[in-house]
Amino acid sequence: MTQTPIGVAVVGAGYWGPNLVRNFQATSSFRLRWLCDLDVERAQKVLGPYSTVQVSADLDAVLADPEVQAVAIATPAGTHLPIAMKALRAGKHVLVEKPLAATFDEGLQLVEEADRRGLTLMCDHTYCYTPAVLRIRELLHAGELGELHFLDSVRINLGLVQRDIDVVWDLAPHDLSILDFVLPEGVHPISVAAHGADGIGAGRACVAYLTLELNTGAIAHIHVNWLSPVKIRTAIFGGSKKTLVWDDLNPSQRVSIYNRGVDVATSDEIGDEQRRDMLISYRSGDMVAPALNEREALRTMVEEYARAITTGEPALTDGRAGLRVLEILQAASRSLAEGGTTIKLDEGHMA
């Protein structure tokens, strides 16, 4: 982009803030002006001794700077509503680390406020901007895999047991945001059921399985786990034409596309079981591993934030995408509490 760089402030210098700082500084579309954190010393260490970026613990002072047009928030989810709302009311575009807010209702307040003010509200669903997921989205939207029949996703590791959230709220937002991102237009979840277990007595689910039904009859299954001794990050997208396997931990072959599957011939006269069996055939074709241009997902996400601000068009992971993920998370929590009951989703929000 050739226009004047967008002045941006990052709020939060903890775990994720430094990554945002690095990518904003490396993107010509932005000029990082402030790093805001209650721990000023920590913020100064993130920037280094020779940085000209200003540091402050006073959010109001940062938002009062007319050179700041955009804000990126990397603070705990419980603080997203007050910080993002204050930024929107100050006339700033807002990027929020996942999840968009602590609850669906809080997220809805942010979406409505951004709409009223004509401002960009974007959720940093980082995984959606990896080269692999961008390719999966492209293939599904173009119909290259055919109609999606199933998604089977596994995100497990020996992870840090969180004090304030369970494994669903910690890990499943990644998979739910990816599902929302790659599904073709008109395809969306209509229900979710969740089962979980707390085998170590942590007081919250440490292992969980989510099953989502899509409006097309397809099914999505997500396994998240803090207790696995091995780390696995895989997803299988089964289509009517081809099946795609994504292995995020295999840098030499992250995506594999298999021309293998089951075909059912159509007939007006499907009779007994023997006749039905005659109409089923198995396809065993080639496997292709497309080349991907490896690039940091956060860099692509930051550029998408700039595009949304500059054009006024919604970001690929806008506030409404964040809302859809929040609705599923809340429904999954309710299902867990009720022993795995199936919870219907509001199709008006999902569509």
C-alpha positions as CSV (number, residue, x, y, z in Angstrom):
1,M,0.0,0.0,0.0
2,T,1.3,3.4,-0.9
3,Q,-0.8,5.7,1.3
4,T,0.5,7.1,4.6
5,P,1.1,4.3,7.1
6,I,-1.7,3.7,9.6
7,G,-0.8,4.8,13.2
8,V,-1.3,1.8,15.5
9,A,-1.1,1.1,19.2
10,V,-0.6,-2.3,20.7
11,V,-2.3,-2.8,24.1
12,G,-0.7,-5.7,26.1
13,A,3.0,-6.6,26.2
14,G,2.6,-10.1,27.7
15,Y,2.6,-13.4,25.8
16,W,1.1,-12.3,22.4
17,G,1.7,-8.5,22.4
18,P,5.4,-8.8,21.4
19,N,4.5,-10.9,18.3
20,L,2.1,-8.1,17.2
21,V,4.7,-5.5,17.9
22,R,7.2,-7.3,15.7
23,N,4.8,-7.7,12.8
24,F,3.4,-4.2,12.9
25,Q,6.9,-2.8,12.8
26,A,7.7,-5.0,9.8
27,T,4.7,-4.0,7.8
28,S,4.9,-0.8,5.7
29,S,1.1,-0.3,6.0
30,F,1.4,0.5,9.7
31,R,3.5,2.7,11.9
32,L,3.7,1.5,15.5
33,R,3.3,4.5,17.8
34,W,2.5,3.2,21.2
35,L,2.9,0.0,23.3
36,C,0.5,0.2,26.3
37,D,0.9,-2.1,29.3
38,L,0.3,-1.7,33.1
39,D,3.9,-3.0,33.5
40,V,5.8,-0.2,31.7
41,E,9.2,-1.8,32.4
42,R,8.0,-5.0,30.6
43,A,6.8,-3.0,27.7
44,Q,10.1,-1.2,27.4
45,K,12.0,-4.5,27.4
46,V,9.8,-5.7,24.5
47,L,10.7,-2.6,22.4
48,G,14.4,-2.5,23.3
49,P,16.5,0.4,24.4
50,Y,16.7,2.2,21.1
51,S,13.1,2.2,20.1
52,T,11.3,5.4,19.3
53,V,7.9,3.8,20.0
54,Q,6.2,5.4,23.0
55,V,5.4,3.4,26.1
56,S,2.5,4.1,28.6
57,A,0.4,2.5,31.2
58,D,-2.4,5.0,30.5
59,L,-4.8,3.7,27.9
60,D,-6.7,7.1,27.8
61,A,-3.5,8.9,26.9
62,V,-2.8,6.5,24.1
63,L,-6.4,6.8,22.7
64,A,-6.2,10.6,22.9
65,D,-3.3,10.6,20.4
66,P,-4.7,11.7,17.0
67,E,-1.9,9.9,15.2
68,V,-3.3,6.6,16.4
69,Q,-6.0,5.4,14.0
70,A,-6.0,1.7,15.0
71,V,-5.5,-0.4,18.1
72,A,-4.5,-4.0,18.6
73,I,-5.6,-5.6,21.9
74,A,-3.6,-8.6,23.3
75,T,-4.9,-8.7,26.9
76,P,-6.9,-11.4,28.8
77,A,-10.3,-12.1,27.3
78,G,-12.1,-10.7,30.3
79,T,-10.7,-7.3,29.6
80,H,-11.5,-7.2,25.8
81,L,-15.0,-5.6,26.2
82,P,-13.9,-2.5,28.2
83,I,-10.7,-1.9,26.3
84,A,-12.1,-2.5,22.8
85,M,-15.2,-0.5,23.6
86,K,-13.2,2.4,24.8
87,A,-11.1,2.3,21.7
88,L,-14.1,2.2,19.4
89,R,-15.7,5.1,21.2
90,A,-12.5,7.0,20.7
91,G,-12.9,6.4,16.9
92,K,-10.2,3.8,16.5
93,H,-10.3,0.7,14.4
94,V,-9.8,-2.4,16.6
95,L,-8.1,-5.7,16.3
96,V,-8.8,-8.2,19.2
97,E,-6.8,-11.3,20.1
98,K,-9.0,-14.4,20.2
99,P,-11.5,-14.9,21.6
100,L,-13.3,-11.7,20.6
101,A,-14.8,-11.4,24.1
102,A,-15.5,-13.4,27.2
103,T,-19.1,-14.0,26.2
104,F,-21.3,-13.9,23.1
105,D,-23.3,-10.9,24.5
106,E,-20.1,-8.9,25.1
107,G,-18.9,-9.7,21.6
108,L,-22.2,-8.6,20.2
109,Q,-21.8,-5.2,21.9
110,L,-18.5,-4.7,20.2
111,V,-19.8,-5.7,16.8
112,E,-22.8,-3.3,17.1
113,E,-20.6,-0.5,18.3
114,A,-18.2,-0.9,15.4
115,D,-21.1,-1.0,13.0
116,R,-22.6,2.2,14.4
117,R,-19.4,4.0,14.1
118,G,-18.3,2.6,10.7
119,L,-15.1,1.2,12.1
120,T,-13.2,-2.0,11.4
121,L,-13.5,-4.7,14.1
122,M,-11.3,-7.7,13.5
123,C,-10.6,-10.8,15.4
124,D,-7.0,-12.2,15.3
125,H,-7.8,-15.8,14.4
126,T,-4.2,-16.4,13.5
127,Y,-4.4,-19.9,12.2
128,C,-6.8,-18.8,9.5
129,Y,-3.9,-16.9,7.9
130,T,-1.4,-19.8,7.6
131,P,-0.6,-20.7,4.0
132,A,-2.1,-24.2,4.6
133,V,-5.5,-22.9,5.8
134,L,-5.7,-20.2,3.1
135,R,-5.2,-23.0,0.6
136,I,-7.8,-25.2,2.2
137,R,-10.3,-22.3,2.1
138,E,-9.4,-21.7,-1.6
139,L,-10.0,-25.4,-2.5
140,L,-13.3,-25.7,-0.6
141,H,-14.7,-22.5,-2.0
142,A,-13.7,-23.5,-5.5
143,G,-15.4,-26.9,-5.2
144,E,-12.1,-28.7,-5.7
145,L,-12.8,-31.2,-2.9
146,G,-16.5,-31.4,-3.8
147,E,-19.2,-31.2,-1.1
148,L,-17.7,-31.4,2.4
149,H,-18.8,-34.7,4.1
150,F,-16.7,-34.5,7.3
151,L,-14.0,-32.7,9.2
152,D,-11.9,-34.6,11.8
153,S,-9.6,-32.3,13.7
154,V,-7.1,-33.2,16.5
155,R,-5.3,-30.6,18.6
156,I,-3.6,-32.4,21.5
157,N,-0.4,-31.9,23.5
158,L,1.0,-32.0,27.0
159,G,-0.1,-28.4,27.6
160,L,-0.4,-25.8,30.3
161,V,-3.5,-26.4,32.3
162,Q,-5.2,-23.0,32.5
163,R,-6.5,-21.6,35.8
164,D,-9.5,-19.7,34.4
165,I,-10.7,-21.7,31.4
166,D,-11.1,-25.3,30.3
167,V,-9.5,-27.0,27.4
168,V,-12.4,-26.2,25.1
169,W,-12.0,-22.4,25.6
170,D,-8.2,-22.7,25.4
171,L,-7.7,-24.8,22.3
172,A,-11.0,-25.3,20.4
173,P,-11.2,-21.6,19.3
174,H,-8.4,-22.4,16.8
175,D,-10.3,-25.3,15.2
176,L,-13.7,-23.5,15.3
177,S,-12.3,-20.4,13.7
178,I,-10.7,-22.5,10.9
179,L,-13.9,-24.3,10.3
180,D,-15.8,-21.0,10.1
181,F,-13.1,-19.6,7.8
182,V,-12.9,-22.4,5.2
183,L,-16.6,-23.4,4.9
184,P,-18.1,-22.3,1.5
185,E,-20.9,-19.7,1.5
186,G,-24.2,-21.1,2.7
187,V,-22.6,-23.9,4.8
188,H,-22.6,-23.5,8.5
189,P,-23.0,-25.5,11.8
190,I,-26.5,-25.9,13.2
191,S,-25.7,-27.8,16.5
192,V,-22.9,-28.9,18.8
193,A,-22.5,-31.6,21.4
194,A,-19.5,-31.7,23.7
195,H,-18.1,-34.4,26.1
196,G,-15.2,-33.8,28.4
197,A,-13.2,-35.3,31.3
198,D,-11.1,-34.1,34.1
199,G,-8.9,-37.0,34.9
200,I,-6.4,-35.1,37.0
201,G,-8.8,-33.2,39.3
202,A,-8.1,-29.8,37.8
203,G,-11.7,-28.7,38.3
204,R,-12.3,-28.2,34.6
205,A,-12.3,-30.3,31.5
206,C,-8.8,-31.2,30.4
207,V,-9.9,-33.5,27.5
208,A,-12.9,-32.8,25.3
209,Y,-14.6,-33.9,22.1
210,L,-16.9,-31.6,20.2
211,T,-19.3,-32.8,17.5
212,L,-20.9,-30.3,15.2
213,E,-23.6,-30.9,12.7
214,L,-23.7,-28.8,9.5
215,N,-26.8,-27.6,7.7
216,T,-25.7,-29.9,4.8
217,G,-25.8,-33.0,6.9
218,A,-22.0,-33.1,7.2
219,I,-20.3,-33.6,10.5
220,A,-17.3,-32.0,12.2
221,H,-15.4,-33.6,15.0
222,I,-12.8,-31.8,17.2
223,H,-10.6,-33.4,19.8
224,V,-8.7,-31.1,22.2
225,N,-6.5,-32.3,25.0
226,W,-4.0,-31.0,27.5
227,L,-2.9,-34.4,28.7
228,S,-1.4,-36.1,25.7
229,P,2.3,-36.9,25.9
230,V,2.6,-36.3,22.1
231,K,1.8,-33.2,20.2
232,I,-0.6,-33.7,17.2
233,R,-2.0,-30.9,15.0
234,T,-3.9,-32.6,12.2
235,A,-7.2,-32.1,10.3
236,I,-8.9,-34.2,7.6
237,F,-11.4,-32.6,5.3
238,G,-13.3,-35.3,3.5
239,G,-15.1,-34.2,0.4
240,S,-17.2,-35.9,-2.2
241,K,-14.5,-35.6,-4.8
242,K,-11.2,-35.6,-2.8
243,T,-9.9,-35.7,0.8
244,L,-7.4,-33.2,2.2
245,V,-5.1,-34.0,5.1
246,W,-3.5,-31.1,6.9
247,D,-0.5,-31.9,9.2
248,D,0.6,-28.6,10.8
249,L,3.7,-30.2,12.3
250,N,5.1,-31.5,9.0
251,P,6.8,-28.5,7.4
252,S,7.8,-30.5,4.3
253,Q,4.3,-31.7,3.5
254,R,1.6,-29.8,5.5
255,V,-1.1,-30.4,3.0
256,S,-1.9,-33.7,1.1
257,I,-4.8,-34.1,-1.3
258,Y,-6.0,-37.7,-1.9
259,N,-8.1,-38.6,-5.0
260,R,-9.5,-41.5,-3.0
261,G,-13.0,-42.2,-1.7
262,V,-16.3,-43.8,-2.1
263,D,-18.7,-43.2,-5.0
264,V,-22.4,-44.1,-5.0
265,A,-24.0,-44.3,-8.4
266,T,-27.4,-42.7,-8.8
267,S,-30.4,-44.8,-9.8
268,D,-34.1,-44.5,-9.6
269,E,-34.4,-48.2,-8.8
270,I,-32.3,-48.9,-5.8
271,G,-33.9,-52.0,-4.4
272,D,-32.6,-54.5,-1.9
273,E,-29.3,-54.5,-0.1
274,Q,-27.5,-56.4,-2.9
275,R,-28.6,-53.9,-5.5
276,R,-27.4,-51.0,-3.2
277,D,-24.0,-52.7,-2.9
278,M,-23.7,-52.8,-6.7
279,L,-23.9,-49.1,-6.9
280,I,-21.0,-48.4,-4.5
281,S,-17.5,-48.1,-6.0
282,Y,-14.2,-47.3,-4.4
283,R,-11.9,-44.7,-6.0
284,S,-8.1,-45.0,-5.5
285,G,-6.3,-42.3,-7.3
286,D,-3.2,-40.2,-6.8
287,M,-2.0,-38.2,-3.8
288,V,-0.8,-34.6,-4.5
289,A,1.2,-32.5,-2.0
290,P,0.8,-28.9,-3.3
291,A,3.7,-26.5,-2.7
292,L,3.0,-23.8,-0.1
293,N,4.8,-20.5,0.2
294,E,5.8,-20.5,3.9
295,R,5.0,-17.2,5.5
296,E,4.3,-16.1,9.0
297,A,0.5,-16.1,9.5
298,L,0.6,-13.0,11.7
299,R,2.2,-11.0,8.9
300,T,-0.7,-11.9,6.6
301,M,-3.2,-11.2,9.4
302,V,-1.7,-7.7,9.9
303,E,-1.9,-7.0,6.2
304,E,-5.5,-8.1,6.2
305,Y,-6.2,-5.6,9.0
306,A,-4.7,-2.9,6.9
307,R,-6.7,-3.9,3.9
308,A,-10.0,-3.8,5.9
309,I,-9.2,-0.4,7.4
310,T,-8.2,1.1,4.0
311,T,-11.1,-0.3,1.9
312,G,-13.8,-0.3,4.6
313,E,-14.6,-3.9,3.7
314,P,-15.0,-6.5,6.4
315,A,-11.9,-8.4,7.3
316,L,-11.8,-12.1,6.5
317,T,-12.0,-12.8,10.3
318,D,-14.2,-9.8,11.2
319,G,-16.1,-9.3,14.4
320,R,-19.0,-11.4,13.2
321,A,-16.6,-14.4,12.6
322,G,-15.5,-13.9,16.2
323,L,-19.2,-13.9,17.3
324,R,-19.9,-17.2,15.5
325,V,-17.0,-18.9,17.3
326,L,-18.2,-17.5,20.7
327,E,-21.7,-18.8,20.1
328,I,-20.3,-22.3,19.5
329,L,-18.0,-22.1,22.5
330,Q,-20.9,-21.1,24.8
331,A,-23.1,-23.8,23.4
332,A,-20.3,-26.4,23.9
333,S,-19.9,-25.3,27.5
334,R,-23.6,-25.7,28.1
335,S,-23.4,-29.2,26.5
336,L,-20.5,-30.2,28.7
337,A,-22.5,-29.0,31.8
338,E,-25.5,-31.1,30.7
339,G,-23.6,-34.3,30.1
340,G,-23.1,-34.0,26.3
341,T,-26.6,-32.9,25.2
342,T,-26.9,-31.5,21.7
343,I,-27.4,-27.8,21.7
344,K,-29.0,-26.1,18.7
345,L,-27.2,-23.0,17.3
346,D,-29.0,-19.8,16.2
347,E,-28.8,-20.2,12.4
348,G,-29.4,-16.4,12.0
349,H,-26.0,-15.9,13.7
350,M,-24.3,-18.8,11.9
351,A,-25.4,-18.0,8.3
